[in-house]
């Protein structure tokens, strides 16, 4: 089966793997991709697929995770950081730059555009609709390649639009990479874009590729005068520490009651502030409605605590901890 390796220098490399893949087979193929025959060097990298880590040091664990390696999957090769969030959309830029060339390979027909209604213009057929090149690009990028027909609402697969398997794999890798970087222990270097995994969760790290010293969690250059090397945070307005912290502010309905000024959504980890009204907050991203005090889903809060929108359900706000954030490899 064909798979793709996403390397630290931004290459997307296609390789064939056996359906009866063993750990030795994988290490040999990974070595070929990395240009190395040293088993020690090959094992010095972290490998992940579908948001799951691959254990390449223990055959039994590798066999258990082998199910994640499927046809046309993307295997990310990440540097291990052993020292004691936003990321640059490098892959997004590559996808957008290559889009023009890919559109040249797609058949067009002179007809009316279903979006701008220009007549007798070169259009691409997208399920039931016809789109001119500019409208198609804006529509596709605006939807981040997750598209459905504008007329019949049927989901549209990338293979139904584009002709080049490598480009399709690059687009799919974009979403996989975004999912990967939602993990607290995964990060990209702002200088060289190397993809890295934090093995120890210490904040002060050195990029294995460009040797930049930085805080792994907020991705700022390391400042020994203002930052401290600790696990999960550098202590200087660091991302995850900020997402867990809050001040108590007056509750709108009861001035003698206080409520957290901000919280992180327990479901999607989006950061939100108290809106000055009731204690239930609807996440702007995933729409999950939860209590700013007990963090339970609204209906669960009402049922468990016999509470309502204007009453306290717990004596003090339940704290959120670093353990709530997803990690590629649980510590």
C-alpha positions in Angstrom: 0.0 0.0 0.0 1.1 3.6 -0.7 1.8 5.9 2.3 3.3 9.4 2.6 6.0 10.5 5.0 5.9 14.2 6.1 9.5 15.0 7.0 10.9 17.8 9.1 12.1 19.7 6.1 8.6 19.9 4.6 9.0 17.1 2.1 6.1 14.8 1.4 7.7 11.4 0.4 5.7 8.6 -1.1 6.6 5.0 -0.2 5.1 1.5 -0.6 4.6 -0.6 2.5 3.6 -4.2 2.8 0.1 -5.1 4.2 2.0 -7.5 6.6 4.2 -4.6 7.8 6.6 -5.4 10.7 8.6 -3.0 12.8 11.8 -3.9 10.9 10.0 -3.2 7.6 8.9 0.2 8.9 12.4 1.1 10.2 14.0 0.2 6.9 11.5 2.3 5.0 11.8 5.2 7.4 15.6 5.0 7.0 15.2 5.2 3.2 13.1 8.3 3.6 15.5 9.9 6.0 18.6 8.9 4.0 20.0 7.0 6.9 21.0 3.4 7.6 21.7 4.0 11.3 19.0 2.4 13.4 19.9 4.7 16.3 19.3 7.8 14.1 16.1 6.4 12.7 14.8 5.7 16.2 15.7 9.2 17.4 12.7 10.6 15.5 9.1 10.5 16.7 6.5 9.1 14.2 2.8 9.8 14.3 -0.2 9.0 12.0 -3.8 10.0 12.3 -3.0 11.9 15.5 -1.6 8.7 17.1 2.0 8.0 18.1 3.8 5.0 16.6 6.0 3.2 19.0 9.1 2.2 17.0 11.2 1.0 19.9 8.9 -2.0 20.9 7.6 -4.5 18.4 4.6 -5.4 20.4 3.4 -1.8 20.8 4.1 -1.1 17.1 2.0 -4.1 16.1 -0.8 -2.7 18.3 -0.7 0.7 16.6 -0.1 -0.7 13.1 -3.8 -0.5 12.4 -3.5 3.3 12.0 -1.2 2.9 9.0 -3.6 2.7 6.1 -3.5 3.3 2.3 -2.6 6.9 1.5 -2.1 7.9 5.1 0.4 10.6 6.1 3.1 9.6 8.6 4.6 12.6 10.4 8.3 12.5 11.2 9.0 14.7 14.3 12.1 15.7 16.2 12.2 14.6 19.8 13.0 17.3 22.4 14.4 16.1 25.6 15.4 19.4 27.3 14.7 20.5 30.7 -0.8 28.1 20.1 -0.3 29.2 17.1 2.0 27.8 14.5 3.0 29.1 11.0 0.8 27.9 8.2 3.7 26.6 6.2 1.8 23.7 4.7 -1.2 26.0 4.0 1.1 28.2 2.0 2.4 25.2 0.0 -1.2 24.1 -0.7 -2.2 27.5 -1.9 0.8 27.9 -4.1 0.4 24.6 -5.8 -3.4 25.1 -6.3 -2.9 27.2 -9.5 -0.9 24.4 -11.1 -3.4 21.8 -10.1 -6.3 23.8 -11.6 -4.5 23.8 -14.9 -4.9 20.0 -15.0 -8.7 20.1 -14.4 -11.0 20.2 -17.4 -13.1 23.3 -18.0 -16.1 24.2 -20.1 -17.3 27.6 -21.3 -20.6 28.2 -19.5 -22.3 30.3 -16.8 -20.8 30.4 -13.4 -23.2 29.3 -10.6 -21.7 31.8 -8.1 -20.9 35.1 -9.9 -23.3 34.3 -12.9 -20.7 35.5 -15.4 -21.7 34.1 -18.8 -19.6 32.1 -21.3 -16.6 31.9 -19.0 -14.2 28.9 -18.4 -15.8 26.9 -15.5 -15.0 23.8 -13.6 -17.7 21.2 -12.9 -18.1 20.7 -9.2 -20.9 18.1 -8.6 -24.1 19.9 -9.8 -22.5 23.3 -10.2 -20.2 25.2 -12.5 -17.7 27.6 -11.1 -15.3 30.0 -12.7 -11.6 29.6 -11.6 -11.6 32.6 -9.2 -14.8 31.7 -7.5 -13.8 28.1 -7.2 -10.5 29.1 -5.5 -12.2 31.5 -3.1 -14.9 28.9 -2.3 -12.4 26.0 -1.8 -10.0 28.0 0.4 -12.8 29.6 2.4 -14.1 26.2 3.3 -10.6 24.9 4.0 -11.1 22.1 1.4 -14.0 20.7 3.4 -16.7 21.2 0.7 -20.1 20.1 -0.3 -22.1 20.8 -3.5 -23.6 24.3 -3.4 -26.8 22.9 -5.0 -27.4 19.4 -3.7 -25.3 19.6 -0.5 -23.5 16.3 -1.3 -20.0 16.0 0.2 -17.3 16.4 -2.4 -14.1 14.3 -2.1 -10.8 15.8 -3.1 -10.2 13.0 -5.6 -13.4 14.1 -7.4 -11.7 17.5 -8.1 -8.0 17.1 -8.4 -5.9 14.8 -10.6 -2.5 14.5 -8.8 -2.3 12.0 -5.8 0.6 13.9 -4.3 -1.4 17.2 -4.2 -4.4 15.4 -2.6 -2.0 13.9 0.0 -0.6 17.4 0.7 -4.1 18.8 1.3 -5.0 15.9 3.6 -1.7 16.4 5.4 -2.7 20.0 6.1 -5.7 18.9 8.2 -3.7 16.1 9.8 -1.0 18.5 10.8 -3.5 20.9 12.3 -5.0 18.1 14.4 -1.5 17.0 15.4 -0.6 20.5 16.6 -3.7 20.7 18.8 -1.7 18.4 21.1 0.0 20.3 23.9 3.2 18.3 23.4 3.5 19.1 19.6 4.9 22.3 18.2 6.5 23.9 15.2 9.6 26.1 15.4 8.8 29.6 14.3 12.1 30.1 12.6 12.7 26.9 10.6 9.2 25.3 10.8 10.6 22.0 12.1 7.8 19.8 13.6 8.7 18.7 17.1 7.5 16.6 20.0 8.2 17.4 23.6 9.2 14.2 25.4 9.5 15.7 28.9 7.1 18.8 28.8 9.8 21.2 30.1 9.3 24.7 28.6 12.9 25.6 27.7 13.8 23.7 24.5 16.3 23.9 21.7 15.2 23.3 18.1 17.0 20.2 16.8 17.1 21.8 13.3 18.1 25.4 13.7 19.2 25.4 17.4 16.8 28.2 18.3 16.2 28.3 22.1 12.5 28.9 22.8 9.6 28.3 25.1 7.9 25.2 23.7 4.4 26.2 24.8 4.2 29.9 23.8 6.8 29.6 21.0 8.6 32.8 22.0 12.4 33.1 22.0 13.8 32.1 25.4 14.5 35.0 27.8 16.4 33.7 30.9 15.7 36.9 32.7 11.9 36.7 32.5 11.1 33.0 31.9 11.6 30.0 34.1 12.2 26.5 32.9 9.4 24.4 34.3 7.0 21.8 33.0 4.0 23.1 31.0 4.8 26.8 31.2 7.6 29.4 31.1 5.7 31.5 33.6 5.7 34.6 31.4 2.1 35.0 30.1 2.5 31.5 28.6 -0.3 30.1 26.5 -1.6 27.1 28.5 -1.1 28.7 31.9 -3.1 31.7 30.7 -5.9 29.4 29.5 -6.1 27.8 33.0 -6.0 31.1 34.9 -8.8 33.5 35.8 -9.8 36.3 38.1 -13.0 36.4 40.0 -15.4 39.1 38.9 -18.9 40.1 40.1 -21.8 37.9 38.9 -24.4 39.9 37.0 -27.4 38.5 38.8 -25.9 38.6 42.4 -23.4 41.2 43.2 -22.2 39.4 46.3 -21.4 36.3 44.2 -18.2 36.0 42.0 -17.6 34.1 38.8 -14.4 33.3 36.8 -13.5 36.0 34.2 -12.6 33.4 31.6 -12.6 29.7 31.0 -11.4 27.1 28.5 -14.1 25.0 26.8 -13.8 21.5 28.2 -14.7 20.0 24.9 -12.7 21.8 22.2 -10.3 23.9 24.4 -11.4 27.2 22.9 -10.6 30.2 25.2 -13.6 32.4 26.2 -14.5 35.2 28.6 -17.5 35.7 30.9 -20.1 37.7 29.0 -21.5 39.5 32.0 -24.7 37.6 32.0 -25.6 34.1 33.3 -23.1 31.4 34.4 -23.7 29.2 31.3 -21.4 29.9 28.4 -21.9 28.6 24.8 -18.6 28.0 23.2 -18.2 30.0 20.0 -16.4 27.2 18.2 -18.1 23.9 19.1 -21.3 25.3 20.6 -20.9 23.3 23.8 -22.8 25.0 26.6 -21.2 24.6 30.0 -21.2 26.2 33.5 -18.4 28.7 34.3 -18.4 27.4 37.9 -18.6 23.6 37.9 -17.6 23.1 34.2 -20.4 20.6 33.7 -22.6 20.7 30.6 -25.6 23.0 31.2 -28.2 20.3 31.6 -25.9 18.1 33.8 -25.2 21.1 36.0 -28.9 21.7 36.5 -29.6 18.0 37.1 -26.7 17.2 39.4 -26.6 20.4 41.5 -30.3 21.4 41.2 -29.0 24.7 40.0 -30.1 27.3 37.5 -28.6 30.1 35.4 -28.5 32.6 38.3 -27.4 30.4 41.3 -24.1 29.0 42.4 -23.7 25.2 42.0 -20.4 24.8 43.8 -18.8 26.7 46.7 -15.8 27.7 44.6 -15.0 27.4 40.9 -13.6 24.0 39.9 -10.0 24.5 38.7 -8.9 23.4 35.3 -5.5 21.6 35.0 -2.9 20.9 32.3 -4.1 17.4 32.2 -7.2 18.5 30.3 -5.3 19.4 27.2 -4.8 16.6 24.6 -1.3 15.1 24.2 0.1 12.9 21.5 1.8 10.8 24.1 0.2 10.9 27.6 2.7 11.7 30.3 
